[in-house]
Amino acid sequence: MKRLLLLFFLAATTLQLGAQKMEFWLDTGLKVQYGMSMLYNGGIGDDPNWDYTITSSTKFGGKLGINWNYSGISIDAMFGSLKGKFQNTSQGGGSDVEVRVPSADVYVLFRNARNKGYF
């Protein structure tokens, strides 16, 4: 019984010494995405009285990363809306129509620092 306890104590001590050498850090950040957006609609694509127009779109979000030694996991979330603008090209004219679609993007990324990147 004493040998078993001694073996358990040595194994626990060895594991604790190895755990002391582990690097651990957290990283957080805010994100903003701005760019061009366009939505496709088959009904409008076939109609000669309507045309597509490229419009701008913005998203906001953040990230949280948990890293240890050479590995890590990062969770990124972006919230905003996609927009599509349709232009009336008929003879009578008319106003343009803008469509907004709310969107939420959540990414779970694995990080391997030995290769200096995310996968």
PyRosetta script that sets phi, psi and omega in degrees:
from pyrosetta import init, pose_from_sequence

init()
pose = pose_from_sequence("MKRLLLLFFLAATTLQLGAQKMEFWLDTGLKVQYGMSMLYNGGIGDDPNWDYTITSSTKFGGKLGINWNYSGISIDAMFGSLKGKFQNTSQGGGSDVEVRVPSADVYVLFRNARNKGYF")
pose.set_psi(1, -39.9)
pose.set_omega(1, 179.1)
pose.set_phi(2, -63.8)
pose.set_psi(2, -39.4)
pose.set_omega(2, 179.2)
pose.set_phi(3, -65.3)
pose.set_psi(3, -39.0)
pose.set_omega(3, 179.1)
pose.set_phi(4, -65.0)
pose.set_psi(4, -43.2)
pose.set_omega(4, 177.1)
pose.set_phi(5, -65.1)
pose.set_psi(5, -40.3)
pose.set_omega(5, 178.2)
pose.set_phi(6, -63.8)
pose.set_psi(6, -42.4)
pose.set_omega(6, 177.9)
pose.set_phi(7, -63.0)
pose.set_psi(7, -43.7)
pose.set_omega(7, 177.7)
pose.set_phi(8, -61.9)
pose.set_psi(8, -44.3)
pose.set_omega(8, 179.8)
pose.set_phi(9, -62.4)
pose.set_psi(9, -43.6)
pose.set_omega(9, 178.8)
pose.set_phi(10, -65.2)
pose.set_psi(10, -40.7)
pose.set_omega(10, 178.9)
pose.set_phi(11, -65.0)
pose.set_psi(11, -43.0)
pose.set_omega(11, 179.5)
pose.set_phi(12, -64.8)
pose.set_psi(12, -40.6)
pose.set_omega(12, 178.6)
pose.set_phi(13, -64.3)
pose.set_psi(13, -42.5)
pose.set_omega(13, 179.1)
pose.set_phi(14, -62.8)
pose.set_psi(14, -42.9)
pose.set_omega(14, 178.8)
pose.set_phi(15, -65.3)
pose.set_psi(15, -38.2)
pose.set_omega(15, 178.8)
pose.set_phi(16, -67.4)
pose.set_psi(16, -38.1)
pose.set_omega(16, 178.0)
pose.set_phi(17, -64.3)
pose.set_psi(17, -40.1)
pose.set_omega(17, 177.2)
pose.set_phi(18, -66.9)
pose.set_psi(18, -34.7)
pose.set_omega(18, -179.9)
pose.set_phi(19, -69.7)
pose.set_psi(19, -28.0)
pose.set_omega(19, 179.7)
pose.set_phi(20, -67.5)
pose.set_psi(20, -24.3)
pose.set_omega(20, -178.3)
pose.set_phi(21, -87.2)
pose.set_psi(21, -6.2)
pose.set_omega(21, -177.1)
pose.set_phi(22, -72.8)
pose.set_psi(22, 131.4)
pose.set_omega(22, 174.7)
pose.set_phi(23, -87.6)
pose.set_psi(23, 135.4)
pose.set_omega(23, -178.6)
pose.set_phi(24, -141.6)
pose.set_psi(24, 131.4)
pose.set_omega(24, 175.8)
pose.set_phi(25, -153.2)
pose.set_psi(25, 157.4)
pose.set_omega(25, 177.3)
pose.set_phi(26, -113.3)
pose.set_psi(26, 147.2)
pose.set_omega(26, 171.8)
pose.set_phi(27, -136.2)
pose.set_psi(27, 140.3)
pose.set_omega(27, 179.9)
pose.set_phi(28, -131.2)
pose.set_psi(28, 161.1)
pose.set_omega(28, 178.3)
pose.set_phi(29, -169.3)
pose.set_psi(29, 160.8)
pose.set_omega(29, 174.6)
pose.set_phi(30, -104.3)
pose.set_psi(30, 147.4)
pose.set_omega(30, -177.7)
pose.set_phi(31, -131.2)
pose.set_psi(31, 146.8)
pose.set_omega(31, 174.1)
pose.set_phi(32, -134.9)
pose.set_psi(32, 134.0)
pose.set_omega(32, 178.7)
pose.set_phi(33, -124.8)
pose.set_psi(33, 127.9)
pose.set_omega(33, 178.5)
pose.set_phi(34, -133.5)
pose.set_psi(34, 134.8)
pose.set_omega(34, 179.3)
pose.set_phi(35, -174.6)
pose.set_psi(35, -173.5)
pose.set_omega(35, -179.2)
pose.set_phi(36, -86.6)
pose.set_psi(36, 148.5)
pose.set_omega(36, -177.1)
pose.set_phi(37, -140.6)
pose.set_psi(37, 147.3)
pose.set_omega(37, 176.9)
pose.set_phi(38, -153.9)
pose.set_psi(38, 134.2)
pose.set_omega(38, 177.2)
pose.set_phi(39, -106.2)
pose.set_psi(39, 142.6)
pose.set_omega(39, 179.4)
pose.set_phi(40, -103.7)
pose.set_psi(40, 134.0)
pose.set_omega(40, 175.7)
pose.set_phi(41, -131.4)
pose.set_psi(41, 118.4)
pose.set_omega(41, -177.3)
pose.set_phi(42, -61.2)
pose.set_psi(42, -35.6)
pose.set_omega(42, 178.7)
pose.set_phi(43, -65.1)
pose.set_psi(43, -38.1)
pose.set_omega(43, 178.7)
pose.set_phi(44, -77.5)
pose.set_psi(44, -33.0)
pose.set_omega(44, 178.7)
pose.set_phi(45, -62.9)
pose.set_psi(45, -31.8)
pose.set_omega(45, 179.7)
pose.set_phi(46, -88.3)
pose.set_psi(46, -11.7)
pose.set_omega(46, -177.5)
pose.set_phi(47, -89.0)
pose.set_psi(47, 123.7)
pose.set_omega(47, -178.8)
pose.set_phi(48, -72.8)
pose.set_psi(48, -11.0)
pose.set_omega(48, -178.2)
pose.set_phi(49, -89.7)
pose.set_psi(49, -2.5)
pose.set_omega(49, -179.1)
pose.set_phi(50, -129.6)
pose.set_psi(50, 148.9)
pose.set_omega(50, 178.8)
pose.set_phi(51, -139.0)
pose.set_psi(51, 156.6)
pose.set_omega(51, 179.2)
pose.set_phi(52, -84.7)
pose.set_psi(52, 147.7)
pose.set_omega(52, 173.5)
pose.set_phi(53, -132.2)
pose.set_psi(53, 136.4)
pose.set_omega(53, 178.1)
pose.set_phi(54, -80.1)
pose.set_psi(54, 135.7)
pose.set_omega(54, 179.8)
pose.set_phi(55, -130.6)
pose.set_psi(55, 172.8)
pose.set_omega(55, -177.7)
pose.set_phi(56, -95.6)
pose.set_psi(56, 157.7)
pose.set_omega(56, -179.2)
pose.set_phi(57, -144.2)
pose.set_psi(57, 146.2)
pose.set_omega(57, -178.6)
pose.set_phi(58, -131.4)
pose.set_psi(58, 141.8)
pose.set_omega(58, 174.5)
pose.set_phi(59, -133.5)
pose.set_psi(59, 149.8)
pose.set_omega(59, 177.4)
pose.set_phi(60, -127.2)
pose.set_psi(60, 151.5)
pose.set_omega(60, 179.6)
pose.set_phi(61, -175.4)
pose.set_psi(61, -162.0)
pose.set_omega(61, -178.9)
pose.set_phi(62, -158.0)
pose.set_psi(62, 177.0)
pose.set_omega(62, 179.9)
pose.set_phi(63, -142.6)
pose.set_psi(63, 153.5)
pose.set_omega(63, 174.2)
pose.set_phi(64, -137.7)
pose.set_psi(64, 124.8)
pose.set_omega(64, -179.8)
pose.set_phi(65, -120.9)
pose.set_psi(65, 137.6)
pose.set_omega(65, 175.3)
pose.set_phi(66, -118.0)
pose.set_psi(66, 118.2)
pose.set_omega(66, -174.2)
pose.set_phi(67, -122.6)
pose.set_psi(67, 143.0)
pose.set_omega(67, 174.8)
pose.set_phi(68, -145.6)
pose.set_psi(68, 135.3)
pose.set_omega(68, -177.6)
pose.set_phi(69, 44.9)
pose.set_psi(69, -116.8)
pose.set_omega(69, -178.3)
pose.set_phi(70, -98.6)
pose.set_psi(70, 3.8)
pose.set_omega(70, -174.9)
pose.set_phi(71, -123.2)
pose.set_psi(71, 164.5)
pose.set_omega(71, 176.9)
pose.set_phi(72, -172.6)
pose.set_psi(72, 163.1)
pose.set_omega(72, 176.6)
pose.set_phi(73, -126.8)
pose.set_psi(73, 133.3)
pose.set_omega(73, 179.3)
pose.set_phi(74, -123.9)
pose.set_psi(74, 137.0)
pose.set_omega(74, 176.1)
pose.set_phi(75, -115.7)
pose.set_psi(75, 117.7)
pose.set_omega(75, 178.9)
pose.set_phi(76, -111.4)
pose.set_psi(76, 138.2)
pose.set_omega(76, 177.9)
pose.set_phi(77, -132.7)
pose.set_psi(77, 133.6)
pose.set_omega(77, 178.6)
pose.set_phi(78, -129.0)
pose.set_psi(78, 132.1)
pose.set_omega(78, -179.3)
pose.set_phi(79, -127.5)
pose.set_psi(79, 139.0)
pose.set_omega(79, 179.6)
pose.set_phi(80, 175.8)
pose.set_psi(80, -147.1)
pose.set_omega(80, 178.9)
pose.set_phi(81, -146.3)
pose.set_psi(81, 147.2)
pose.set_omega(81, 171.8)
pose.set_phi(82, -94.4)
pose.set_psi(82, 143.0)
pose.set_omega(82, -179.0)
pose.set_phi(83, -125.5)
pose.set_psi(83, 147.0)
pose.set_omega(83, 172.8)
pose.set_phi(84, -134.6)
pose.set_psi(84, 135.7)
pose.set_omega(84, -179.1)
pose.set_phi(85, -118.1)
pose.set_psi(85, 132.0)
pose.set_omega(85, -179.1)
pose.set_phi(86, -117.9)
pose.set_psi(86, 129.1)
pose.set_omega(86, -174.7)
pose.set_phi(87, -102.4)
pose.set_psi(87, 130.9)
pose.set_omega(87, 178.2)
pose.set_phi(88, -81.0)
pose.set_psi(88, 117.0)
pose.set_omega(88, -177.7)
pose.set_phi(89, -110.5)
pose.set_psi(89, 16.4)
pose.set_omega(89, -178.4)
pose.set_phi(90, -73.4)
pose.set_psi(90, 166.5)
pose.set_omega(90, -179.4)
pose.set_phi(91, -60.2)
pose.set_psi(91, -40.5)
pose.set_omega(91, -178.8)
pose.set_phi(92, -74.2)
pose.set_psi(92, -12.9)
pose.set_omega(92, -178.7)
pose.set_phi(93, 73.4)
pose.set_psi(93, -163.4)
pose.set_omega(93, -179.0)
pose.set_phi(94, 147.1)
pose.set_psi(94, 173.5)
pose.set_omega(94, -177.0)
pose.set_phi(95, -83.7)
pose.set_psi(95, 154.9)
pose.set_omega(95, 175.1)
pose.set_phi(96, -74.5)
pose.set_psi(96, 154.6)
pose.set_omega(96, 179.4)
pose.set_phi(97, -117.4)
pose.set_psi(97, 129.8)
pose.set_omega(97, 177.3)
pose.set_phi(98, -114.1)
pose.set_psi(98, 131.4)
pose.set_omega(98, -179.4)
pose.set_phi(99, -113.6)
pose.set_psi(99, 131.4)
pose.set_omega(99, 176.9)
pose.set_phi(100, -114.2)
pose.set_psi(100, 132.3)
pose.set_omega(100, 177.3)
pose.set_phi(101, -121.1)
pose.set_psi(101, 115.4)
pose.set_omega(101, 178.6)
pose.set_phi(102, -65.8)
pose.set_psi(102, 143.9)
pose.set_omega(102, -178.7)
pose.set_phi(103, -140.7)
pose.set_psi(103, 149.7)
pose.set_omega(103, 175.6)
pose.set_phi(104, -136.6)
pose.set_psi(104, 122.2)
pose.set_omega(104, 179.1)
pose.set_phi(105, -114.1)
pose.set_psi(105, 127.0)
pose.set_omega(105, 177.3)
pose.set_phi(106, -125.7)
pose.set_psi(106, 122.7)
pose.set_omega(106, -179.1)
pose.set_phi(107, -115.1)
pose.set_psi(107, 134.7)
pose.set_omega(107, 171.5)
pose.set_phi(108, -112.4)
pose.set_psi(108, 116.1)
pose.set_omega(108, -174.1)
pose.set_phi(109, -116.6)
pose.set_psi(109, 139.8)
pose.set_omega(109, 174.1)
pose.set_phi(110, -98.9)
pose.set_psi(110, 133.5)
pose.set_omega(110, -177.3)
pose.set_phi(111, -113.3)
pose.set_psi(111, 131.1)
pose.set_omega(111, 174.1)
pose.set_phi(112, -121.9)
pose.set_psi(112, 104.9)
pose.set_omega(112, -173.3)
pose.set_phi(113, -70.0)
pose.set_psi(113, -18.8)
pose.set_omega(113, 178.3)
pose.set_phi(114, -64.4)
pose.set_psi(114, -32.5)
pose.set_omega(114, 178.7)
pose.set_phi(115, -98.2)
pose.set_psi(115, 2.9)
pose.set_omega(115, 177.5)
pose.set_phi(116, 57.5)
pose.set_psi(116, 50.7)
pose.set_omega(116, 178.7)
pose.set_phi(117, -171.5)
pose.set_psi(117, -177.9)
pose.set_omega(117, 178.0)
pose.set_phi(118, -108.6)
pose.set_psi(118, 150.0)
pose.set_omega(118, 178.3)
pose.set_phi(119, -134.2)
pose.dump_pdb("model.pdb")
